[in-house]
Amino acid sequence: MIIKKNKEINSKKYVDLMGTVGTMGMHMVTHPAVGAGIGYFLDDWLGTKPWLFIAFLILGVVAGFRAVFLDTRKIMRNQEKQDAERFGRKD
């Protein structure tokens, strides 16, 4: 009974971790794509080609890296919390 319950908890943590890691890859694709799309349409509307496209593409890349950084920090904090619970605090 105890082993089965522990296995269910570990599998939930594993699925949560894989979900977070999977979204990290999506951040690196979607953020620059959205930035490029916004820049493209603004350039077309304002007639400033290619400057807003380049600017928003760069902003999208930066936003993608920032999202990956924040997700990585979240994973690291959860791992440190699990280690502290498992092995005791080491200050």
Phi, psi and omega in degrees: 000313182293319181296318180297318180295317179296322179295321178295321179295315180295322180291326177295317178297321180295316180295318177299317180296316180293326176295317179295317180293323178295323179288336178298319177294323178293326177300319183290343178261314189285320182299310177295325180295317178294316178300316179295321178296315178297314179297321179298312182290324175294320176299317180295319182288318184266348180071037183248027185305140353259017192293314180290327175301311181295316182297314181287331174296315178297318177298322177295319178296316179297318179295323177296315178295323178296318179296319177295319178299315180294321177295321179295318177298321179297316179296317181296318178298317178296321179293319178296322178295318178295320178295321179295321178291324184282316187250358183088159181287139175235090180261000000 
